[in-house]
């Protein structure tokens, strides 16, 4: 077997579903031991799996087993053994481990007995479990033996399809079999003693599922499309239809035969086609196919198994659509010999169409060609491919001008590109005359020179005449006037005379403007006539501007930095000029004579035509910012110069020639005094912030440690004391406390007349029904549920509190202490409360209430 996992098959391993066969690393399949295959074919499944990616691939291998010839070289006489003769009956007993010579003279062999395959019909109706065979060993007379089976269908998926009685050795099938699901099973029978020791070697059992005709043939497609040329001879191949049967193809159950059921239409014969019953090839059987009469046939094909036996086989149908294709057996022919039409002048642009010219063609798929005859000296027309099968579209191949030709006489010929089919004796072409009249229409003016290019120097003054950009009206037989106007003038630099097309400048043309692209300025003008309807044409004028020296050079850079001592670094300067050669470099750089300090402190050294160097002339220059004027002159004719100022920062430098930090500040214009003043201000600001923080912390500390302004003895706030008073003295004796006592029984309560009851006891009566909360409340029901519960609680007389005077700390009746009113109480009722004024501010309020004697 060959396998490729697209990675070089590195690490791929092989295995089979049989213990009798193995696969080497190179894919070679070999027998693991000496064995005899009893069936005529053997099916194995070879699995290739990759341990790294865990991928698994399977392939089925089918072996066809041939019989071995006898030692004398002759085949055994007699008929060939049929597979059906190997079917074991339910009462058969297999002795796979026979150890002695039997009564039939079977000799003892050194190797195990090969068991013939067991055949089981599919779709059996049972009853299940159904016995297949009994397996026993000769040693079961001596010791107790337990039998078991292993393999796919027993202890491997699908599980428990077969089982075996461990004592008797009878093997059963537990459910109906399906050959299309699995055609064969390979099991191994084992015999062990009661201790699990192997008594016999395992024996292979091959179980084959006998096929039944339970599947109809299925066509690959329900509709097949094919084609055949018209006029084809009998026996011409058309198409092939294919049907597959899931049943065993080696038996009649899977042998499919084909036949044609119907043909529509049945013209010119009802049997125009036939089909090969075995291969499904459809061919023509009769002559007379004509596309002009019948363009398509619909054939119903039937596939039947059981080798086509309609009484016992199962059938299925499919549709074959056969299209008759055209051949060139009819020449084209015009429907009329002369055609007259007209067209408008100015429509003579390539691609414009004229009325259709029809030709009568015998077949829809034929391609015809139309053209002029040799008398066409100035052809203005051509033909394109037709939109429909019977027409050609006439196009204008050149402009049609009324002033040149007012009418055209054409001779048109049509013929097939392909030659006529053999045996057709007809003319292969047809001709017709076409007369085309041209109608005059108003045509648009046009500029003879478009795009027009002129060259001039930039900077011409306003009002300068540049050129005359005039248009031509092709309508020579119409007296029309042409008017001109601007269509596009981006910089608004131009004017055009409306009557004669003369173009003048409206502003100074500048080559350095943003509207100039590659030294060219472009403007578009419109020429319109006064015809009905009016027509117009456009023209483009391109002005190439020649550069003049009208831009002085500019010094670069504008700012620079240099050390306060010379010979450490220099400043490279250059210039930029908006002009182009020869009005730019080489440049001349020089220092002005006024003021004199410039030439005293600075010097310029020329490097080349575009660059120079600015450096210090003196040995030391104080740090700061200096404006150095420099005169830059270009090489134009006449030359232009410009005095530019460069800001130079002079600063102290380190050994590498770089400005130091202090030097950079000094160069920016700050002296030593200014720097000291800034530092003093920063120190003062930080000191103020620190003092403010210290003051805030001290104020917070004082707020927490501040003493009370008054003595706590004189503070009357929050000094109301609470006492455990339980009554109001003698004034409480007027109450009947017996009514407040808890009764020991409920009899007197039940015997009370309606309306008379203790107010501190729970009323006796039916309890109201509270609403039951729903298991799954709806959001809209929550409000209703709360309202109903509140209403029930308000109307419930048994719910506390009972709105009554309750008894607290009741200690019972029959006290032996007597009345507390006998304790030194004044009988007169007069009491002097003036001593309360001596008790301090806490009793001042009480003294005011009880003091004062008769004044109160």
C-alpha positions in Angstrom: 0.0 0.0 0.0 1.2 3.5 -0.8 0.6 6.5 1.4 1.7 10.1 1.4 1.0 12.6 4.1 2.7 15.5 2.3 5.4 15.6 4.9 7.7 12.8 3.7 5.8 10.1 5.7 8.2 10.7 8.6 7.1 8.7 11.7 4.0 7.2 10.0 2.9 3.8 11.3 0.7 1.2 9.7 -1.7 -1.4 11.2 -4.5 -3.6 10.0 -7.8 -4.8 11.5 -6.5 -8.4 11.3 -4.1 -10.2 13.5 -3.0 -12.4 10.6 -1.5 -9.6 8.5 0.9 -6.8 9.3 2.4 -3.9 7.3 6.1 -2.9 7.2 7.3 0.7 7.3 7.6 0.7 3.5 3.9 -0.2 3.1 4.5 -3.9 2.3 1.6 -6.1 3.5 2.6 -9.6 4.6 1.1 -12.6 6.5 2.1 -12.7 10.2 2.1 -16.5 10.2 1.2 -19.5 8.1 -2.5 -19.6 7.4 -5.1 -20.8 4.9 -7.7 -18.5 3.6 -11.0 -20.4 3.1 -12.9 -17.7 1.2 -12.4 -16.5 -2.4 -11.8 -13.0 -1.3 -10.5 -11.3 1.8 -11.1 -7.7 2.8 -8.7 -5.9 5.1 -8.6 -2.3 6.4 -5.1 -0.7 6.5 -4.7 2.3 8.8 -1.9 4.8 8.6 -1.5 7.1 11.6 0.9 9.9 12.6 1.8 9.9 16.3 2.7 13.6 16.2 -0.4 15.1 14.5 -2.7 12.1 15.7 -4.1 12.0 12.2 -5.5 8.7 10.9 -6.2 7.5 7.4 -7.8 4.3 6.3 -7.8 2.3 3.0 -9.6 -0.9 2.1 -7.5 -3.8 0.6 -9.4 -6.6 -1.2 -7.6 -9.9 -1.9 -8.8 -12.3 -4.5 -7.8 -15.8 -3.4 -7.0 -18.4 -6.1 -7.1 -22.2 -5.5 -3.9 -24.2 -5.3 -3.5 -26.9 -7.9 -2.8 -30.5 -6.8 0.7 -32.0 -6.7 0.3 -33.7 -10.1 -0.4 -30.3 -11.8 -4.1 -31.2 -12.6 -7.1 -29.3 -11.3 -9.3 -31.4 -9.0 -12.1 -33.1 -10.8 -15.7 -32.6 -10.1 -17.7 -29.4 -9.7 -16.4 -26.3 -7.9 -17.6 -25.9 -4.3 -20.2 -23.2 -4.0 -20.1 -20.7 -1.2 -23.5 -21.7 -0.1 -22.2 -25.1 0.8 -20.1 -23.6 3.6 -23.1 -22.3 5.5 -23.2 -23.9 8.9 -26.6 -25.0 10.2 -27.6 -24.1 13.7 -27.2 -27.7 14.9 -23.7 -28.1 13.5 -20.8 -28.4 15.9 -17.3 -27.4 15.1 -14.3 -29.2 16.6 -11.5 -26.7 15.9 -9.2 -28.3 18.4 -9.5 -32.0 17.3 -6.6 -34.0 18.6 -7.3 -37.5 17.4 -8.3 -39.4 14.4 -12.1 -39.3 13.8 -14.3 -42.0 12.7 -14.3 -40.6 9.2 -10.6 -41.1 8.9 -9.5 -37.5 9.5 -5.8 -37.5 10.3 -4.3 -35.6 13.1 -2.5 -32.5 12.0 0.2 -30.5 13.7 -1.4 -27.2 13.2 -4.9 -26.0 14.2 -7.9 -26.9 12.1 -9.0 -24.2 9.7 -12.7 -23.4 10.3 -14.8 -22.7 7.2 -16.5 -19.3 7.1 -19.9 -18.8 8.7 -22.4 -17.1 6.4 -25.3 -15.1 7.9 -28.0 -13.6 5.7 -28.7 -9.9 6.2 -32.1 -8.5 7.3 -33.0 -11.7 9.2 -36.2 -11.4 11.1 -35.0 -13.6 14.0 -36.0 -14.5 16.6 -32.9 -13.2 18.3 -30.5 -14.2 19.6 -30.1 -16.7 16.8 -27.7 -19.5 17.0 -25.0 -19.7 14.4 -22.7 -22.5 15.4 -21.4 -24.4 18.4 -17.7 -24.6 19.2 -16.3 -27.3 21.4 -13.0 -28.8 22.3 -12.2 -32.5 22.8 -10.8 -31.7 26.2 -14.2 -30.7 27.5 -14.7 -34.4 28.6 -11.7 -34.2 30.8 -12.0 -30.7 32.3 -14.5 -27.8 32.5 -13.8 -25.4 29.7 -15.1 -21.8 29.3 -15.4 -20.4 25.8 -15.2 -16.7 24.7 -14.9 -14.7 21.5 -13.1 -11.5 20.7 -12.9 -9.1 17.8 -15.0 -6.5 16.0 -18.6 -7.3 16.8 -17.9 -9.0 20.0 -15.8 -6.9 22.4 -14.9 -4.2 19.9 -17.3 -1.7 18.3 -19.9 -2.5 17.2 -20.3 -4.2 20.5 -22.2 -7.4 21.3 -23.3 -8.2 17.7 -22.1 -11.8 18.5 -21.9 -13.6 21.8 -21.2 -17.1 22.9 -22.4 -19.3 25.7 -19.2 -19.8 27.8 -20.3 -23.3 28.9 -21.9 -24.9 25.8 -19.9 -22.9 23.2 -23.0 -22.0 21.2 -22.4 -18.7 19.3 -25.3 -16.4 18.6 -26.1 -13.3 16.5 -28.1 -10.8 18.5 -29.6 -8.5 15.9 -30.3 -8.3 12.1 -27.2 -7.8 10.0 -26.7 -5.2 7.2 -24.1 -6.1 4.6 -24.0 -2.5 3.3 -22.9 -1.4 6.8 -20.3 -4.2 7.3 -19.8 -7.2 5.0 -17.7 -9.4 7.1 -16.5 -10.0 10.7 -13.3 -11.6 11.9 -13.5 -13.1 15.4 -11.3 -15.3 17.5 -12.6 -18.1 19.7 -10.8 -18.9 23.0 -10.9 -21.9 25.3 -9.7 -21.7 28.9 -10.1 -23.8 32.0 -11.9 -22.7 35.2 -8.7 -20.9 36.4 -8.4 -18.9 33.2 -5.5 -20.9 31.8 -5.4 -21.4 28.1 -6.4 -24.9 27.1 -6.4 -24.4 23.3 -4.8 -21.9 20.9 -7.2 -19.2 19.7 -9.1 -20.1 16.5 -10.1 -17.6 13.7 -13.8 -17.4 12.8 -14.8 -15.6 9.6 -18.4 -14.5 9.4 -19.7 -13.2 6.1 -23.0 -11.4 5.7 -25.0 -12.8 2.8 -26.3 -10.0 0.6 -30.0 -9.5 0.0 -31.6 -7.3 -2.7 -32.6 -4.5 -0.4 -31.2 -1.4 -2.2 -32.5 0.2 -5.4 -30.1 1.4 -8.1 -29.3 5.1 -7.6 -28.4 7.4 -10.5 -25.5 9.7 -10.0 -27.6 12.6 -11.4 -31.3 12.8 -11.8 -30.9 14.8 -15.0 -28.2 14.2 -17.7 -27.5 16.6 -20.5 -26.0 15.6 -23.8 -25.9 16.7 -27.4 -25.7 15.2 -30.9 -25.2 16.8 -34.2 -28.2 16.9 -36.6 -27.9 14.4 -39.4 -25.8 12.0 -37.4 -25.6 8.5 -38.6 -27.0 5.6 -36.6 -24.6 4.4 -33.9 -23.3 7.9 -33.0 -22.4 8.1 -29.3 -24.5 10.7 -27.4 -23.9 10.3 -23.6 -23.5 7.8 -20.7 -25.8 7.5 -17.7 -24.6 5.7 -14.6 -26.5 4.1 -11.7 -24.9 2.5 -8.6 -26.4 -0.3 -6.5 -25.2 -0.6 -2.9 -25.8 -4.4 -2.9 -23.1 -6.9 -3.7 -21.9 -6.3 -7.2 -20.7 -9.8 -7.6 -24.2 -11.1 -7.3 -27.4 -10.5 -9.2 -28.5 -8.1 -6.4 -26.0 -5.5 -7.5 -25.9 -6.1 -11.3 -27.7 -3.2 -12.9 -29.2 -3.2 -16.4 -30.5 -0.1 -18.3 -33.3 0.4 -20.7 -35.1 3.4 -22.3 -38.7 3.8 -21.1 -40.0 6.7 -23.1 -38.8 9.3 -25.7 -40.3 12.7 -26.2 -41.1 13.8 -28.9 -41.5 10.6 -30.9 -40.4 12.3 -34.2 -39.4 11.3 -36.8 -39.4 7.9 -35.0 -40.3 6.7 -31.6 -37.0 4.9 -31.3 -34.4 7.4 -32.2 -32.0 6.3 -29.5 -31.0 3.1 -27.8 -28.9 2.4 -24.7 -26.3 -0.3 -23.8 -28.0 -2.3 -21.1 -24.7 -2.9 -19.2 -22.6 0.3 -19.7 -25.4 2.9 -20.0 -24.1 4.4 -23.2 -26.8 6.1 -25.3 -26.3 6.1 -29.1 -28.5 7.0 -32.1 -30.3 4.1 -33.6 -32.1 5.8 -36.5 -31.4 8.6 -39.0 -33.3 11.8 -39.5 -32.1 14.1 -36.7 -33.0 17.6 -37.9 -32.5 20.6 -35.6 -34.8 22.8 -37.6 -37.7 20.3 -36.8 -36.8 19.0 -33.4 -34.2 20.8 -31.2 -34.4 18.6 -28.1 -35.4 15.1 -27.0 -36.3 14.0 -23.4 -35.5 10.4 -22.8 -36.5 8.5 -19.6 -33.9 5.9 -18.7 -34.7 3.0 -16.2 -32.0 1.1 -14.2 -33.0 -2.3 -12.7 -30.9 -4.7 -10.6 -31.2 -8.5 -10.6 -29.7 -8.2 -14.1 -32.7 -6.3 -15.4 -35.4 -8.7 -14.2 -38.4 -6.5 -13.9 -40.3 -9.2 -11.8 -37.8 -9.5 -9.0 -35.5 -6.5 -9.4 -35.7 -3.0 -8.0 -35.8 -0.1 -10.4 -35.1 3.7 -10.5 -35.4 6.2 -13.3 -33.5 9.3 -14.5 -34.0 11.9 -17.3 -31.6 12.4 -20.2 -32.0 15.6 -22.1 -30.5 15.3 -25.6 -30.0 18.6 -27.6 -29.7 18.4 -31.3 -26.8 20.8 -32.3 -26.8 22.7 -35.5 -24.5 22.1 -38.5 -24.1 24.4 -41.5 -26.7 22.9 -43.8 -28.7 26.1 -44.7 -27.1 29.1 -46.3 -28.1 32.7 -45.2 -30.6 34.6 -47.3 -31.8 38.2 -47.1 -35.5 38.7 -46.5 -35.6 41.5 -49.1 -33.4 42.5 -52.0 -33.5 46.3 -51.5 -33.5 48.4 -48.3 -34.0 52.3 -48.1 -33.2 54.3 -45.0 -31.8 57.6 -43.9 -29.5 58.9 -41.3 -28.6 62.3 -39.9 -25.3 64.1 -40.7 -23.1 64.3 -37.7 -24.2 60.8 -36.6 -21.3 59.6 -38.6 -19.2 58.8 -35.5 -17.6 55.4 -35.4 -19.8 53.1 -33.3 -23.2 54.8 -34.2 -25.8 52.4 -35.5 -28.2 52.5 -38.4 -31.4 50.3 -38.9 -31.0 46.6 -38.8 -30.4 44.6 -41.9 -32.0 41.1 -41.6 -30.9 37.9 -43.3 -32.8 34.7 -43.3 -30.6 32.0 -41.8 -31.5 28.4 -41.7 -29.8 27.6 -38.3 -29.7 29.7 -35.1 -26.1 29.0 -34.3 -24.7 29.9 -37.8 -22.3 32.9 -38.0 -22.8 35.1 -41.1 -20.6 37.8 -42.5 -21.8 41.0 -44.1 -19.7 43.4 -46.3 -19.7 45.8 -49.3 -18.9 44.9 -52.9 -15.8 46.1 -54.8 -17.6 49.3 -56.0 -17.5 50.8 -52.5 -14.6 53.3 -52.9 -15.3 55.5 -49.8 -16.9 53.1 -47.4 -18.5 54.7 -44.3 -20.2 51.6 -42.9 -19.3 48.2 -41.3 -21.2 45.4 -39.6 -20.9 44.0 -36.1 -22.0 40.7 -34.5 -25.8 40.3 -34.4 -27.9 40.7 -31.2 -30.3 38.0 -32.5 -29.8 35.0 -34.7 -31.3 36.5 -37.8 -29.9 40.0 -38.0 -26.8 42.1 -38.5 -26.3 45.6 -37.0 -24.9 48.2 -39.4 -22.4 50.7 -37.9 -20.8 53.9 -39.2 -17.1 53.2 -39.7 -16.4 56.8 -40.7 -18.0 60.2 -40.4 -21.0 60.9 -42.6 -20.9 64.5 -43.8 -23.9 66.0 -45.5 -21.6 68.6 -47.2 -19.6 65.8 -48.8 -22.2 63.1 -49.5 -25.9 63.4 -49.4 -26.7 59.7 -50.2 -25.0 56.3 -50.3 -25.7 53.3 -52.5 -24.5 50.1 -50.9 -24.4 46.4 -52.0 -24.4 44.1 -49.0 -23.3 40.5 -49.1 -24.0 37.8 -46.5 -22.4 34.4 -46.2 -21.4 31.8 -43.6 -18.0 31.9 -42.1 -18.0 28.0 -42.1 -18.4 26.1 -45.3 -21.7 24.4 -45.9 -22.0 20.8 -44.9 -21.1 18.2 -47.5 -23.8 17.3 -49.9 -25.6 20.7 -49.8 -26.0 22.0 -53.4 -26.9 25.7 -52.8 -25.4 29.1 -53.1 -23.3 30.0 -50.0 -24.0 33.7 -50.1 -26.8 36.3 -50.7 -26.7 40.0 -51.7 -29.0 43.0 -51.2 -29.0 46.7 -52.2 -29.1 49.4 -49.5 -29.8 53.1 -50.1 -29.0 55.5 -47.3 -29.9 59.2 -47.4 -28.1 61.8 -45.3 -30.1 64.6 -43.6 -28.3 67.9 -42.8 -28.2 68.8 -39.1 -26.4 71.6 -37.2 -22.9 70.5 -36.4 -20.7 71.9 -33.7 -17.8 74.3 -34.5 -14.3 72.8 -34.1 -10.8 74.2 -33.5 -8.5 73.0 -36.3 -5.5 73.1 -34.0 -6.4 71.4 -30.7 -4.3 71.6 -28.4 -2.6 74.8 -29.6 0.9 75.5 -28.1 2.5 79.0 -28.0 5.8 80.1 -26.4 6.6 83.5 -24.8 8.5 85.0 -21.9 6.9 85.5 -18.6 6.2 89.0 -17.3 4.5 90.3 -20.5 2.4 93.4 -19.6 -1.3 93.3 -19.3 -3.2 93.7 -22.6 -0.6 92.0 -24.8 -2.0 90.1 -27.7 -0.9 86.5 -27.5 -2.6 84.7 -30.5 -5.9 84.2 -32.3 -7.6 80.9 -31.4 -10.4 80.6 -33.9 -12.9 77.8 -34.7 -14.4 76.5 -38.0 -18.1 75.8 -38.5 -18.6 72.8 -40.7 -22.1 73.8 -41.8 -21.2 75.6 -45.0 -24.7 75.8 -46.3 -25.9 77.6 -43.1 -25.3 81.2 -42.4 -24.2 81.0 -38.7 -22.1 83.2 -36.4 -19.5 81.7 -33.9 -19.1 83.3 -30.5 -16.1 82.6 -28.1 -15.9 82.4 -24.4 -13.6 81.2 -21.6 -14.3 77.7 -20.2 -11.4 77.3 -17.9 -8.7 79.9 -16.9 -7.4 78.9 -13.5 -5.3 82.0 -12.8 -7.7 84.4 -14.7 -4.7 85.7 -16.7 -6.4 85.6 -20.2 -9.2 87.3 -22.1 -10.7 86.2 -25.5 -12.5 88.4 -28.0 -16.0 87.0 -28.4 -16.2 87.6 -32.2 -12.8 86.8 -33.6 -11.1 84.6 -30.9 -8.2 87.0 -30.2 -6.5 86.2 -26.9 -4.9 88.9 -24.8 -3.4 89.0 -21.3 -5.5 90.2 -18.3 -2.6 90.0 -15.8 1.1 89.5 -15.7 2.0 85.8 -16.4 4.4 84.5 -13.8 6.3 81.3 -14.4 6.8 80.7 -10.7 3.0 80.6 -10.0 1.4 77.5 -8.6 -0.9 77.3 -11.7 2.1 76.5 -13.8 2.9 72.8 -14.4 6.2 72.1 -16.1 6.5 75.7 -17.3 3.1 75.3 -19.2 -0.1 77.2 -18.4 -3.3 75.6 -19.8 -6.7 77.3 -20.6 -9.8 76.0 -22.3 -12.1 78.0 -24.6 -15.6 77.4 -25.9 -16.8 78.1 -29.5 -20.6 78.1 -30.0 -22.8 78.8 -33.0 -26.3 80.3 -33.2 -28.0 77.3 -34.9 -31.1 75.5 -33.9 -30.4 73.9 -31.6 -27.0 75.6 -30.9 -23.9 73.5 -30.9 -20.5 74.2 -29.3 -17.0 72.8 -29.4 -14.0 73.2 -27.0 -10.3 74.0 -27.6 -7.3 74.0 -25.3 -4.5 76.6 -25.5 -1.2 75.8 -23.9 1.3 78.6 -23.1 4.9 77.7 -22.5 6.5 80.4 -20.4 10.2 81.2 -20.8 11.9 82.2 -17.6 13.4 85.6 -17.0 15.5 86.8 -14.0 12.7 88.3 -11.9 13.4 86.7 -8.5 16.3 87.7 -6.2 18.1 84.9 -4.3 17.3 84.3 -0.6 19.9 83.4 2.0 19.7 80.0 3.8 19.7 79.3 6.7 17.9 82.1 8.5 19.4 81.1 12.0 22.7 79.6 13.1 24.9 79.0 16.1 28.6 79.5 16.5 31.2 79.4 19.3 32.5 82.6 20.8 36.0 81.6 19.8 37.0 81.1 16.2 38.5 78.0 14.5 36.1 75.7 16.4 33.2 75.7 14.0 31.8 77.7 11.0 28.4 78.3 9.5 27.7 76.9 6.0 25.4 79.2 4.0 23.7 78.9 0.6 21.0 80.6 -1.4 17.6 79.6 -3.0 16.3 81.2 -6.2 12.8 80.6 -7.6 14.1 81.1 -11.1 15.7 78.4 -13.3 19.0 78.2 -15.2 20.7 80.4 -16.3 19.1 82.9 -13.8 20.3 81.1 -10.6 23.8 80.2 -9.4 26.6 80.5 -9.1 25.9 82.9 -6.3 28.1 85.7 -4.9 28.2 86.1 -1.0 29.6 89.2 0.5 29.4 91.3 3.7 28.1 94.9 3.5 30.5 97.8 4.4 28.0 99.4 6.7 27.9 99.0 9.5 31.7 98.6 9.9 31.4 96.1 12.8 30.1 93.4 10.5 33.3 93.1 8.4 35.3 93.7 11.6 33.8 90.7 13.4 32.8 88.4 10.6 34.3 87.0 7.4 32.9 84.9 4.5 34.9 82.1 2.7 33.6 80.9 -0.7 33.4 77.1 -1.1 31.8 76.7 -4.6 29.2 78.4 -6.8 26.4 77.6 -4.4 27.9 77.4 -0.9 30.1 79.6 1.4 31.2 79.7 5.0 30.5 82.4 7.6 33.0 82.5 10.5 34.4 84.9 13.2 37.3 87.2 12.2 38.2 88.2 15.7 39.6 85.9 18.4 36.7 86.3 20.8 33.1 87.6 20.6 30.8 87.9 23.6 28.0 85.5 23.8 24.7 86.8 22.5 22.5 86.9 19.4 23.8 88.9 16.4 22.1 89.9 13.2 24.6 89.5 10.4 23.5 91.0 7.0 24.8 89.2 3.9 24.5 90.3 0.2 23.6 87.4 -2.2 23.8 88.0 -5.9 22.7 85.6 -8.7 24.1 85.0 -12.2 21.1 86.3 -14.2 21.1 88.9 -17.0 20.9 91.4 -15.5 21.9 89.9 -12.1 19.7 90.5 -9.0 20.9 90.7 -5.4 19.3 90.6 -2.0 20.5 91.6 1.4 19.4 88.9 3.9 20.0 88.8 7.6 21.0 85.7 9.4 20.6 85.4 13.2 23.7 84.0 14.7 23.8 82.8 18.4 27.3 83.1 19.8 27.8 81.0 22.9 30.6 79.4 25.0 31.5 75.9 23.8 33.0 72.8 25.3 36.0 70.9 24.0 33.8 69.2 21.4 32.7 72.5 19.9 29.1 72.3 21.3 27.4 75.1 23.2 27.1 74.6 27.0 23.8 74.9 28.8 24.7 78.2 30.5 26.2 79.4 27.3 23.0 78.7 25.5 21.0 80.7 28.1 23.4 83.6 27.8 23.3 83.4 24.1 19.5 83.7 24.3 19.9 87.2 25.9 20.0 86.6 29.7 22.9 88.0 31.7 24.4 86.8 34.9 22.3 89.3 37.0 19.1 88.1 35.4 19.9 84.5 36.1 20.7 85.3 39.9 17.4 87.2 40.2 15.4 84.3 38.8 17.1 81.9 41.3 16.4 84.2 44.3 12.7 84.4 43.3 12.4 80.6 43.1 14.0 80.3 46.6 11.6 82.9 48.1 8.6 81.1 46.6 9.6 77.8 48.0 10.1 79.4 51.5 6.6 80.9 51.5 5.1 77.5 50.6 6.9 75.8 53.4 5.8 78.4 56.0 2.2 78.1 54.9 2.3 74.3 55.4 3.8 74.7 58.9 1.2 77.2 59.9 -1.7 75.0 58.7 -0.4 72.0 60.7 0.0 74.1 63.9 -3.5 75.5 63.6 -4.9 72.0 63.2 -3.1 70.9 66.3 -4.4 73.8 68.4 -8.0 73.1 67.3 -7.8 69.6 68.7 -6.2 70.7 72.0 -8.4 73.7 72.7 -9.9 73.7 76.3 -13.6 74.2 77.1 -14.5 77.8 77.8 -16.8 76.9 80.8 -16.5 74.6 83.7 -18.0 71.1 83.2 -20.0 71.5 86.5 -21.8 74.6 85.1 -22.4 72.9 81.7 -26.1 72.0 81.6 -26.0 70.5 78.0 -27.0 66.8 77.8 -27.6 66.4 81.6 -31.1 65.0 81.5 -30.8 61.8 83.6 -32.9 58.7 83.1 -34.3 56.9 86.1 -35.9 53.4 86.3 -39.3 54.7 87.4 -42.1 52.2 87.2 -45.1 54.2 88.2 -46.5 57.5 89.1 -47.0 57.0 92.8 -50.4 57.2 94.5 -52.1 58.6 91.5 -51.8 55.2 89.8 -54.0 53.4 92.4 -57.2 54.5 90.7 -56.7 51.9 87.9 -58.2 48.4 88.1 -55.1 46.3 87.6 -57.1 43.1 87.6 -58.1 43.9 84.1 -54.4 43.9 83.1 -53.6 40.5 84.5 -52.8 37.6 82.2 -55.6 35.0 82.5 -54.6 31.4 83.3 -57.4 29.9 81.1 -59.3 31.1 78.0 -62.7 30.1 79.4 -63.8 33.5 80.5 -62.6 34.9 77.2 -64.7 32.5 75.2 -67.7 33.1 77.5 -67.6 36.8 77.2 -70.5 38.5 75.5 -69.8 39.8 72.0 -68.0 43.1 72.0 -66.5 42.7 75.5 -62.9 41.4 75.6 -59.4 42.3 77.0 -57.7 44.8 74.9 -54.2 43.3 75.3 -55.1 39.8 74.2 -55.2 38.3 70.7 -58.8 38.3 69.4 -60.4 34.9 68.8 -61.8 34.5 65.3 -61.1 33.4 61.8 -57.8 34.6 60.4 -57.9 36.4 57.2 -56.5 34.8 54.1 -53.3 36.5 52.9 -52.5 36.3 49.1 -50.2 33.5 48.0 -47.0 34.7 46.3 -46.8 33.2 42.7 -43.9 30.9 42.0 -42.8 32.8 38.9 -44.1 36.4 39.5 -44.8 38.6 36.6 -43.3 42.1 36.9 -46.8 43.6 36.5 -48.2 41.5 39.4 -45.8 42.6 42.1 -47.6 45.9 42.8 -51.0 44.0 43.1 -49.4 41.4 45.4 -48.1 44.1 47.8 -51.4 46.0 47.9 -53.4 42.9 48.6 -51.0 41.9 51.5 -51.2 45.4 53.0 -55.0 45.4 52.8 -55.2 42.0 54.6 -52.8 43.1 57.3 -54.8 46.3 58.0 -58.0 44.3 58.4 -56.5 41.5 60.5 -57.6 41.9 64.2 -55.3 39.2 65.3 -52.1 40.9 64.2 -50.2 42.8 66.9 -50.2 45.5 68.1 -53.7 45.4 69.5 -54.0 49.1 70.1 -54.4 48.6 73.8 -52.8 49.4 77.2 -50.2 46.7 77.8 -48.8 45.4 81.1 -45.1 45.6 81.7 -43.1 44.1 84.6 -46.1 42.7 86.3 -45.0 40.9 89.5 -48.3 39.3 90.5 -50.9 40.1 93.2 -51.0 39.9 97.0 -48.0 42.0 97.9 -47.2 42.0 101.7 -45.4 45.3 101.6 -48.5 47.4 101.8 -48.9 50.8 100.4 -45.9 52.9 99.7 -47.8 56.1 100.5 -47.2 55.5 104.2 -43.5 56.5 103.8 -43.2 59.9 105.5 -45.5 61.8 103.2 -46.8 65.2 104.2 -50.5 65.0 104.9 -51.1 68.7 104.2 -49.9 68.5 100.7 -47.8 71.7 101.1 -44.1 71.3 100.3 -41.3 73.9 100.2 -39.2 73.5 97.2 -37.0 76.6 97.7 -34.0 74.4 98.6 -33.9 73.4 94.9 -32.3 76.8 94.2 -29.3 75.7 96.3 -28.6 72.6 94.3 -27.0 74.4 91.4 -27.8 75.1 87.8 -28.9 71.5 87.0 -32.0 71.9 89.2 -32.8 75.4 88.2 -35.5 74.4 85.8 -37.1 72.2 88.5 -36.9 75.0 91.1 -38.7 77.4 88.8 -41.5 74.8 88.3 -42.1 74.0 92.0 -40.8 77.0 93.8 -42.4 80.3 94.5 -45.1 79.2 96.9 -48.5 80.8 96.5 -47.3 82.8 93.5 -47.6 79.7 91.4 
